[in-house]
Amino acid sequence: MFKREKPSGATAKGHFEEEMSPQTASQRDNRPAQHTIIPPGVTITGNLSSAGDVHVEGEIHGDITCRGLTLTGQPMIKGSVKAETVRISGTFDGQVQAKKVALTKAARMTGDIYYETLEIELGASFQGKVAPLSKERQQAGVSKAFELETSQTKP
């Protein structure tokens, strides 16, 4: 009824080795960036870097560098974030550096926000300071997230 056929001339071991080979890894880097999901009940302690978008419903205790960050459900982040866009609907304690930052009515943020565009919905809780994203801070911080993305997508 359910039968899995092996490709001709390939073994399970050979297929695994092919998937993990450096050549295949570099070929994967030319693919569009993937979406990473941290589900509820998962806690990550350490830094997270992604060329794509990160969706967090769990907890992260560390710094995050990505293209876009979305916090939904009941997430908790303790650390700093460098991204192009950040949307917070949960608990965040740290610093955000992004071109576009949005705090929804469910956001509970303590820390600093450096932004080009900032949106705070009625009902959001924010304690900290906000400042426009300076060219220096942009070059030192947010641009690193884009360098990560472009270096992995160039042929």
PyMOL commands that place a pseudoatom at each C-alpha (Angstrom):
pseudoatom trace, name=CA, resn=MET, resi=1, chain=A, elem=C, hetatm=0, pos=[0.000, 0.000, 0.000]
pseudoatom trace, name=CA, resn=PHE, resi=2, chain=A, elem=C, hetatm=0, pos=[2.663, 2.502, 1.050]
pseudoatom trace, name=CA, resn=LYS, resi=3, chain=A, elem=C, hetatm=0, pos=[5.886, 1.736, -0.683]
pseudoatom trace, name=CA, resn=ARG, resi=4, chain=A, elem=C, hetatm=0, pos=[8.929, 3.968, -0.761]
pseudoatom trace, name=CA, resn=GLU, resi=5, chain=A, elem=C, hetatm=0, pos=[11.158, 3.486, -3.735]
pseudoatom trace, name=CA, resn=LYS, resi=6, chain=A, elem=C, hetatm=0, pos=[14.847, 4.290, -3.669]
pseudoatom trace, name=CA, resn=PRO, resi=7, chain=A, elem=C, hetatm=0, pos=[16.250, 6.323, -6.536]
pseudoatom trace, name=CA, resn=SER, resi=8, chain=A, elem=C, hetatm=0, pos=[18.156, 4.060, -8.904]
pseudoatom trace, name=CA, resn=GLY, resi=9, chain=A, elem=C, hetatm=0, pos=[21.760, 3.609, -7.851]
pseudoatom trace, name=CA, resn=ALA, resi=10, chain=A, elem=C, hetatm=0, pos=[21.333, 5.344, -4.463]
pseudoatom trace, name=CA, resn=THR, resi=11, chain=A, elem=C, hetatm=0, pos=[21.408, 3.838, -1.032]
pseudoatom trace, name=CA, resn=ALA, resi=12, chain=A, elem=C, hetatm=0, pos=[20.054, 5.322, 2.175]
pseudoatom trace, name=CA, resn=LYS, resi=13, chain=A, elem=C, hetatm=0, pos=[23.625, 6.011, 3.321]
pseudoatom trace, name=CA, resn=GLY, resi=14, chain=A, elem=C, hetatm=0, pos=[24.582, 7.582, -0.013]
pseudoatom trace, name=CA, resn=HIS, resi=15, chain=A, elem=C, hetatm=0, pos=[21.482, 9.803, 0.025]
pseudoatom trace, name=CA, resn=PHE, resi=16, chain=A, elem=C, hetatm=0, pos=[22.269, 10.999, 3.566]
pseudoatom trace, name=CA, resn=GLU, resi=17, chain=A, elem=C, hetatm=0, pos=[25.879, 11.777, 2.689]
pseudoatom trace, name=CA, resn=GLU, resi=18, chain=A, elem=C, hetatm=0, pos=[24.725, 13.705, -0.377]
pseudoatom trace, name=CA, resn=GLU, resi=19, chain=A, elem=C, hetatm=0, pos=[22.328, 15.812, 1.725]
pseudoatom trace, name=CA, resn=MET, resi=20, chain=A, elem=C, hetatm=0, pos=[25.096, 16.714, 4.175]
pseudoatom trace, name=CA, resn=SER, resi=21, chain=A, elem=C, hetatm=0, pos=[27.897, 17.354, 1.685]
pseudoatom trace, name=CA, resn=PRO, resi=22, chain=A, elem=C, hetatm=0, pos=[29.497, 20.840, 1.555]
pseudoatom trace, name=CA, resn=GLN, resi=23, chain=A, elem=C, hetatm=0, pos=[28.636, 21.188, -2.117]
pseudoatom trace, name=CA, resn=THR, resi=24, chain=A, elem=C, hetatm=0, pos=[24.956, 20.589, -1.399]
pseudoatom trace, name=CA, resn=ALA, resi=25, chain=A, elem=C, hetatm=0, pos=[25.111, 23.026, 1.535]
pseudoatom trace, name=CA, resn=SER, resi=26, chain=A, elem=C, hetatm=0, pos=[26.482, 25.786, -0.701]
pseudoatom trace, name=CA, resn=GLN, resi=27, chain=A, elem=C, hetatm=0, pos=[23.813, 25.036, -3.276]
pseudoatom trace, name=CA, resn=ARG, resi=28, chain=A, elem=C, hetatm=0, pos=[21.186, 25.350, -0.534]
pseudoatom trace, name=CA, resn=ASP, resi=29, chain=A, elem=C, hetatm=0, pos=[22.559, 28.818, 0.286]
pseudoatom trace, name=CA, resn=ASN, resi=30, chain=A, elem=C, hetatm=0, pos=[21.356, 29.979, -3.132]
pseudoatom trace, name=CA, resn=ARG, resi=31, chain=A, elem=C, hetatm=0, pos=[17.761, 29.128, -2.237]
pseudoatom trace, name=CA, resn=PRO, resi=32, chain=A, elem=C, hetatm=0, pos=[15.439, 31.820, -0.909]
pseudoatom trace, name=CA, resn=ALA, resi=33, chain=A, elem=C, hetatm=0, pos=[15.674, 32.295, 2.860]
pseudoatom trace, name=CA, resn=GLN, resi=34, chain=A, elem=C, hetatm=0, pos=[13.456, 29.995, 4.925]
pseudoatom trace, name=CA, resn=HIS, resi=35, chain=A, elem=C, hetatm=0, pos=[11.013, 30.773, 7.698]
pseudoatom trace, name=CA, resn=THR, resi=36, chain=A, elem=C, hetatm=0, pos=[12.028, 29.576, 11.190]
pseudoatom trace, name=CA, resn=ILE, resi=37, chain=A, elem=C, hetatm=0, pos=[9.367, 28.853, 13.819]
pseudoatom trace, name=CA, resn=ILE, resi=38, chain=A, elem=C, hetatm=0, pos=[10.056, 28.554, 17.550]
pseudoatom trace, name=CA, resn=PRO, resi=39, chain=A, elem=C, hetatm=0, pos=[6.868, 26.904, 18.886]
pseudoatom trace, name=CA, resn=PRO, resi=40, chain=A, elem=C, hetatm=0, pos=[5.302, 27.269, 22.343]
pseudoatom trace, name=CA, resn=GLY, resi=41, chain=A, elem=C, hetatm=0, pos=[7.069, 25.218, 24.996]
pseudoatom trace, name=CA, resn=VAL, resi=42, chain=A, elem=C, hetatm=0, pos=[10.489, 25.567, 23.339]
pseudoatom trace, name=CA, resn=THR, resi=43, chain=A, elem=C, hetatm=0, pos=[13.205, 27.596, 25.092]
pseudoatom trace, name=CA, resn=ILE, resi=44, chain=A, elem=C, hetatm=0, pos=[16.408, 28.579, 23.320]
pseudoatom trace, name=CA, resn=THR, resi=45, chain=A, elem=C, hetatm=0, pos=[19.349, 29.844, 25.353]
pseudoatom trace, name=CA, resn=GLY, resi=46, chain=A, elem=C, hetatm=0, pos=[21.926, 31.398, 23.039]
pseudoatom trace, name=CA, resn=ASN, resi=47, chain=A, elem=C, hetatm=0, pos=[22.060, 33.558, 19.957]
pseudoatom trace, name=CA, resn=LEU, resi=48, chain=A, elem=C, hetatm=0, pos=[19.968, 32.943, 16.847]
pseudoatom trace, name=CA, resn=SER, resi=49, chain=A, elem=C, hetatm=0, pos=[20.894, 34.064, 13.311]
pseudoatom trace, name=CA, resn=SER, resi=50, chain=A, elem=C, hetatm=0, pos=[18.698, 33.521, 10.294]
pseudoatom trace, name=CA, resn=ALA, resi=51, chain=A, elem=C, hetatm=0, pos=[18.782, 34.851, 6.739]
pseudoatom trace, name=CA, resn=GLY, resi=52, chain=A, elem=C, hetatm=0, pos=[14.998, 34.589, 6.695]
pseudoatom trace, name=CA, resn=ASP, resi=53, chain=A, elem=C, hetatm=0, pos=[12.084, 35.374, 8.947]
pseudoatom trace, name=CA, resn=VAL, resi=54, chain=A, elem=C, hetatm=0, pos=[11.759, 34.095, 12.513]
pseudoatom trace, name=CA, resn=HIS, resi=55, chain=A, elem=C, hetatm=0, pos=[8.378, 33.488, 14.170]
pseudoatom trace, name=CA, resn=VAL, resi=56, chain=A, elem=C, hetatm=0, pos=[8.564, 33.021, 17.946]
pseudoatom trace, name=CA, resn=GLU, resi=57, chain=A, elem=C, hetatm=0, pos=[5.849, 31.593, 20.164]
pseudoatom trace, name=CA, resn=GLY, resi=58, chain=A, elem=C, hetatm=0, pos=[8.291, 30.124, 22.717]
pseudoatom trace, name=CA, resn=GLU, resi=59, chain=A, elem=C, hetatm=0, pos=[11.203, 31.665, 24.633]
pseudoatom trace, name=CA, resn=ILE, resi=60, chain=A, elem=C, hetatm=0, pos=[14.608, 32.932, 23.527]
pseudoatom trace, name=CA, resn=HIS, resi=61, chain=A, elem=C, hetatm=0, pos=[17.282, 34.055, 25.970]
pseudoatom trace, name=CA, resn=GLY, resi=62, chain=A, elem=C, hetatm=0, pos=[19.881, 35.551, 23.641]
pseudoatom trace, name=CA, resn=ASP, resi=63, chain=A, elem=C, hetatm=0, pos=[20.401, 37.851, 20.691]
pseudoatom trace, name=CA, resn=ILE, resi=64, chain=A, elem=C, hetatm=0, pos=[18.528, 37.459, 17.404]
pseudoatom trace, name=CA, resn=THR, resi=65, chain=A, elem=C, hetatm=0, pos=[19.661, 38.573, 13.947]
pseudoatom trace, name=CA, resn=CYS, resi=66, chain=A, elem=C, hetatm=0, pos=[17.214, 37.951, 11.117]
pseudoatom trace, name=CA, resn=ARG, resi=67, chain=A, elem=C, hetatm=0, pos=[15.344, 39.548, 8.232]
pseudoatom trace, name=CA, resn=GLY, resi=68, chain=A, elem=C, hetatm=0, pos=[11.997, 39.712, 10.026]
pseudoatom trace, name=CA, resn=LEU, resi=69, chain=A, elem=C, hetatm=0, pos=[10.911, 38.823, 13.557]
pseudoatom trace, name=CA, resn=THR, resi=70, chain=A, elem=C, hetatm=0, pos=[7.343, 38.166, 14.668]
pseudoatom trace, name=CA, resn=LEU, resi=71, chain=A, elem=C, hetatm=0, pos=[6.367, 37.393, 18.269]
pseudoatom trace, name=CA, resn=THR, resi=72, chain=A, elem=C, hetatm=0, pos=[2.886, 35.931, 18.751]
pseudoatom trace, name=CA, resn=GLY, resi=73, chain=A, elem=C, hetatm=0, pos=[1.054, 33.870, 21.330]
pseudoatom trace, name=CA, resn=GLN, resi=74, chain=A, elem=C, hetatm=0, pos=[2.826, 34.165, 24.658]
pseudoatom trace, name=CA, resn=PRO, resi=75, chain=A, elem=C, hetatm=0, pos=[6.484, 34.445, 23.655]
pseudoatom trace, name=CA, resn=MET, resi=76, chain=A, elem=C, hetatm=0, pos=[9.255, 35.766, 25.859]
pseudoatom trace, name=CA, resn=ILE, resi=77, chain=A, elem=C, hetatm=0, pos=[12.458, 37.253, 24.509]
pseudoatom trace, name=CA, resn=LYS, resi=78, chain=A, elem=C, hetatm=0, pos=[15.376, 38.432, 26.652]
pseudoatom trace, name=CA, resn=GLY, resi=79, chain=A, elem=C, hetatm=0, pos=[18.125, 39.853, 24.466]
pseudoatom trace, name=CA, resn=SER, resi=80, chain=A, elem=C, hetatm=0, pos=[18.691, 42.171, 21.548]
pseudoatom trace, name=CA, resn=VAL, resi=81, chain=A, elem=C, hetatm=0, pos=[17.242, 42.006, 18.060]
pseudoatom trace, name=CA, resn=LYS, resi=82, chain=A, elem=C, hetatm=0, pos=[18.645, 43.280, 14.771]
pseudoatom trace, name=CA, resn=ALA, resi=83, chain=A, elem=C, hetatm=0, pos=[16.255, 42.900, 11.862]
pseudoatom trace, name=CA, resn=GLU, resi=84, chain=A, elem=C, hetatm=0, pos=[14.569, 44.668, 8.981]
pseudoatom trace, name=CA, resn=THR, resi=85, chain=A, elem=C, hetatm=0, pos=[11.112, 44.323, 10.538]
pseudoatom trace, name=CA, resn=VAL, resi=86, chain=A, elem=C, hetatm=0, pos=[10.004, 43.435, 14.069]
pseudoatom trace, name=CA, resn=ARG, resi=87, chain=A, elem=C, hetatm=0, pos=[6.417, 42.833, 15.215]
pseudoatom trace, name=CA, resn=ILE, resi=88, chain=A, elem=C, hetatm=0, pos=[5.991, 42.255, 18.954]
pseudoatom trace, name=CA, resn=SER, resi=89, chain=A, elem=C, hetatm=0, pos=[2.873, 40.634, 20.436]
pseudoatom trace, name=CA, resn=GLY, resi=90, chain=A, elem=C, hetatm=0, pos=[4.286, 39.259, 23.650]
pseudoatom trace, name=CA, resn=THR, resi=91, chain=A, elem=C, hetatm=0, pos=[6.928, 39.889, 26.301]
pseudoatom trace, name=CA, resn=PHE, resi=92, chain=A, elem=C, hetatm=0, pos=[10.218, 41.386, 25.177]
pseudoatom trace, name=CA, resn=ASP, resi=93, chain=A, elem=C, hetatm=0, pos=[13.052, 42.549, 27.424]
pseudoatom trace, name=CA, resn=GLY, resi=94, chain=A, elem=C, hetatm=0, pos=[16.002, 44.056, 25.567]
pseudoatom trace, name=CA, resn=GLN, resi=95, chain=A, elem=C, hetatm=0, pos=[16.959, 46.223, 22.630]
pseudoatom trace, name=CA, resn=VAL, resi=96, chain=A, elem=C, hetatm=0, pos=[15.437, 46.335, 19.151]
pseudoatom trace, name=CA, resn=GLN, resi=97, chain=A, elem=C, hetatm=0, pos=[17.189, 47.762, 16.089]
pseudoatom trace, name=CA, resn=ALA, resi=98, chain=A, elem=C, hetatm=0, pos=[15.022, 47.596, 12.989]
pseudoatom trace, name=CA, resn=LYS, resi=99, chain=A, elem=C, hetatm=0, pos=[13.843, 49.614, 10.059]
pseudoatom trace, name=CA, resn=LYS, resi=100, chain=A, elem=C, hetatm=0, pos=[10.212, 48.940, 10.983]
pseudoatom trace, name=CA, resn=VAL, resi=101, chain=A, elem=C, hetatm=0, pos=[9.031, 48.154, 14.531]
pseudoatom trace, name=CA, resn=ALA, resi=102, chain=A, elem=C, hetatm=0, pos=[5.423, 47.447, 15.530]
pseudoatom trace, name=CA, resn=LEU, resi=103, chain=A, elem=C, hetatm=0, pos=[4.152, 46.858, 19.076]
pseudoatom trace, name=CA, resn=THR, resi=104, chain=A, elem=C, hetatm=0, pos=[0.672, 45.356, 19.097]
pseudoatom trace, name=CA, resn=LYS, resi=105, chain=A, elem=C, hetatm=0, pos=[-1.834, 45.803, 21.898]
pseudoatom trace, name=CA, resn=ALA, resi=106, chain=A, elem=C, hetatm=0, pos=[-0.576, 42.487, 23.362]
pseudoatom trace, name=CA, resn=ALA, resi=107, chain=A, elem=C, hetatm=0, pos=[3.052, 43.728, 23.529]
pseudoatom trace, name=CA, resn=ARG, resi=108, chain=A, elem=C, hetatm=0, pos=[4.805, 44.056, 26.901]
pseudoatom trace, name=CA, resn=MET, resi=109, chain=A, elem=C, hetatm=0, pos=[8.208, 45.557, 26.180]
pseudoatom trace, name=CA, resn=THR, resi=110, chain=A, elem=C, hetatm=0, pos=[10.965, 46.823, 28.433]
pseudoatom trace, name=CA, resn=GLY, resi=111, chain=A, elem=C, hetatm=0, pos=[14.038, 48.175, 26.680]
pseudoatom trace, name=CA, resn=ASP, resi=112, chain=A, elem=C, hetatm=0, pos=[15.150, 50.445, 23.887]
pseudoatom trace, name=CA, resn=ILE, resi=113, chain=A, elem=C, hetatm=0, pos=[13.902, 50.743, 20.322]
pseudoatom trace, name=CA, resn=TYR, resi=114, chain=A, elem=C, hetatm=0, pos=[15.962, 52.142, 17.449]
pseudoatom trace, name=CA, resn=TYR, resi=115, chain=A, elem=C, hetatm=0, pos=[13.776, 52.490, 14.356]
pseudoatom trace, name=CA, resn=GLU, resi=116, chain=A, elem=C, hetatm=0, pos=[13.051, 54.143, 11.025]
pseudoatom trace, name=CA, resn=THR, resi=117, chain=A, elem=C, hetatm=0, pos=[9.293, 53.536, 11.340]
pseudoatom trace, name=CA, resn=LEU, resi=118, chain=A, elem=C, hetatm=0, pos=[7.583, 52.886, 14.685]
pseudoatom trace, name=CA, resn=GLU, resi=119, chain=A, elem=C, hetatm=0, pos=[3.988, 51.822, 15.310]
pseudoatom trace, name=CA, resn=ILE, resi=120, chain=A, elem=C, hetatm=0, pos=[2.570, 51.345, 18.813]
pseudoatom trace, name=CA, resn=GLU, resi=121, chain=A, elem=C, hetatm=0, pos=[-1.028, 50.141, 19.101]
pseudoatom trace, name=CA, resn=LEU, resi=122, chain=A, elem=C, hetatm=0, pos=[-3.340, 51.373, 21.830]
pseudoatom trace, name=CA, resn=GLY, resi=123, chain=A, elem=C, hetatm=0, pos=[-3.015, 48.984, 24.784]
pseudoatom trace, name=CA, resn=ALA, resi=124, chain=A, elem=C, hetatm=0, pos=[0.651, 48.087, 24.236]
pseudoatom trace, name=CA, resn=SER, resi=125, chain=A, elem=C, hetatm=0, pos=[2.907, 48.383, 27.281]
pseudoatom trace, name=CA, resn=PHE, resi=126, chain=A, elem=C, hetatm=0, pos=[6.310, 49.938, 26.693]
pseudoatom trace, name=CA, resn=GLN, resi=127, chain=A, elem=C, hetatm=0, pos=[8.934, 51.076, 29.162]
pseudoatom trace, name=CA, resn=GLY, resi=128, chain=A, elem=C, hetatm=0, pos=[12.229, 52.336, 27.777]
pseudoatom trace, name=CA, resn=LYS, resi=129, chain=A, elem=C, hetatm=0, pos=[13.527, 54.805, 25.270]
pseudoatom trace, name=CA, resn=VAL, resi=130, chain=A, elem=C, hetatm=0, pos=[13.001, 55.212, 21.551]
pseudoatom trace, name=CA, resn=ALA, resi=131, chain=A, elem=C, hetatm=0, pos=[15.302, 56.869, 19.064]
pseudoatom trace, name=CA, resn=PRO, resi=132, chain=A, elem=C, hetatm=0, pos=[15.554, 57.049, 15.292]
pseudoatom trace, name=CA, resn=LEU, resi=133, chain=A, elem=C, hetatm=0, pos=[17.954, 54.556, 13.787]
pseudoatom trace, name=CA, resn=SER, resi=134, chain=A, elem=C, hetatm=0, pos=[21.150, 56.538, 13.127]
pseudoatom trace, name=CA, resn=LYS, resi=135, chain=A, elem=C, hetatm=0, pos=[23.306, 55.817, 10.078]
pseudoatom trace, name=CA, resn=GLU, resi=136, chain=A, elem=C, hetatm=0, pos=[26.110, 54.604, 12.359]
pseudoatom trace, name=CA, resn=ARG, resi=137, chain=A, elem=C, hetatm=0, pos=[23.838, 52.256, 14.287]
pseudoatom trace, name=CA, resn=GLN, resi=138, chain=A, elem=C, hetatm=0, pos=[22.283, 51.084, 11.035]
pseudoatom trace, name=CA, resn=GLN, resi=139, chain=A, elem=C, hetatm=0, pos=[25.673, 50.251, 9.530]
pseudoatom trace, name=CA, resn=ALA, resi=140, chain=A, elem=C, hetatm=0, pos=[26.864, 48.540, 12.712]
pseudoatom trace, name=CA, resn=GLY, resi=141, chain=A, elem=C, hetatm=0, pos=[23.662, 46.679, 13.457]
pseudoatom trace, name=CA, resn=VAL, resi=142, chain=A, elem=C, hetatm=0, pos=[20.737, 46.292, 11.122]
pseudoatom trace, name=CA, resn=SER, resi=143, chain=A, elem=C, hetatm=0, pos=[22.854, 46.091, 7.982]
pseudoatom trace, name=CA, resn=LYS, resi=144, chain=A, elem=C, hetatm=0, pos=[24.530, 42.960, 9.430]
pseudoatom trace, name=CA, resn=ALA, resi=145, chain=A, elem=C, hetatm=0, pos=[21.191, 41.158, 9.197]
pseudoatom trace, name=CA, resn=PHE, resi=146, chain=A, elem=C, hetatm=0, pos=[20.979, 42.083, 5.525]
pseudoatom trace, name=CA, resn=GLU, resi=147, chain=A, elem=C, hetatm=0, pos=[24.603, 41.089, 4.884]
pseudoatom trace, name=CA, resn=LEU, resi=148, chain=A, elem=C, hetatm=0, pos=[23.770, 37.672, 6.313]
pseudoatom trace, name=CA, resn=GLU, resi=149, chain=A, elem=C, hetatm=0, pos=[20.818, 37.361, 3.969]
pseudoatom trace, name=CA, resn=THR, resi=150, chain=A, elem=C, hetatm=0, pos=[22.566, 38.594, 0.834]
pseudoatom trace, name=CA, resn=SER, resi=151, chain=A, elem=C, hetatm=0, pos=[25.729, 36.584, 1.417]
pseudoatom trace, name=CA, resn=GLN, resi=152, chain=A, elem=C, hetatm=0, pos=[23.651, 33.422, 1.548]
pseudoatom trace, name=CA, resn=THR, resi=153, chain=A, elem=C, hetatm=0, pos=[21.561, 34.216, -1.514]
pseudoatom trace, name=CA, resn=LYS, resi=154, chain=A, elem=C, hetatm=0, pos=[24.281, 35.384, -3.949]
pseudoatom trace, name=CA, resn=PRO, resi=155, chain=A, elem=C, hetatm=0, pos=[25.207, 32.865, -6.675]
for i in range(1, 155): cmd.bond("trace and resi %d" % i, "trace and resi %d" % (i + 1))
show_as sticks, trace
zoom trace
